[in-house]
Amino acid sequence: MLNKITTLIGSGLATLFLIGLATTLTRSSMIGFWDILPVFILMAVAIFMMFYEAFFDKN
């Protein structure tokens, strides 16, 4: 039970970090939405893979 809680907290903090990192790029006036779209896609894939490995891949 404690292992799942720490995994959830760690994954949540990593997710917040990745989302914060991606959103800081959108603050610049020189960078448009289409420039940052690949970063959002890669962040979404990384977050999905992180949660999949943490919770669903138990071989």
C-alpha positions as CSV (number, residue, x, y, z in Angstrom):
1,M,0.0,0.0,0.0
2,L,2.8,2.4,0.9
3,N,4.6,1.5,-2.4
4,K,1.5,2.6,-4.4
5,I,1.2,5.8,-2.5
6,T,4.8,6.8,-3.0
7,T,4.6,5.8,-6.7
8,L,1.5,8.0,-7.1
9,I,3.1,11.0,-5.4
10,G,6.3,10.6,-7.4
11,S,4.5,10.3,-10.7
12,G,2.3,13.2,-9.8
13,L,5.3,15.4,-9.0
14,A,7.1,14.4,-12.2
15,T,3.9,15.1,-14.2
16,L,3.6,18.6,-12.6
17,F,7.2,19.3,-13.5
18,L,6.9,18.2,-17.1
19,I,3.7,20.2,-17.5
20,G,5.3,23.2,-16.0
21,L,8.3,22.8,-18.2
22,A,6.1,22.7,-21.3
23,T,4.0,25.6,-20.3
24,T,6.9,27.9,-19.7
25,L,7.7,27.7,-23.4
26,T,4.3,29.2,-24.2
27,R,4.9,32.3,-22.2
28,S,7.3,33.7,-24.8
29,S,5.7,36.0,-27.4
30,M,8.1,34.7,-30.1
31,I,6.9,31.1,-29.8
32,G,3.5,30.3,-31.2
33,F,1.1,27.4,-30.6
34,W,2.3,25.4,-33.6
35,D,5.9,25.7,-32.5
36,I,5.1,24.2,-29.0
37,L,2.7,21.5,-30.2
38,P,5.4,18.9,-30.7
39,V,6.6,19.5,-27.1
40,F,3.1,19.0,-25.8
41,I,2.8,15.8,-27.7
42,L,6.1,14.5,-26.4
43,M,5.2,15.4,-22.9
44,A,1.9,13.6,-23.1
45,V,3.6,10.5,-24.4
46,A,6.3,10.7,-21.7
47,I,3.6,11.1,-19.0
48,F,1.6,8.2,-20.4
49,M,4.6,6.0,-20.5
50,M,5.6,6.9,-17.0
51,F,2.2,6.1,-15.5
52,Y,1.9,2.9,-17.6
53,E,5.3,1.6,-16.4
54,A,4.5,2.6,-12.8
55,F,1.1,1.0,-12.5
56,F,0.2,-1.4,-15.3
57,D,3.5,-3.1,-16.4
58,K,3.8,-5.7,-13.7
59,N,5.5,-8.7,-15.2
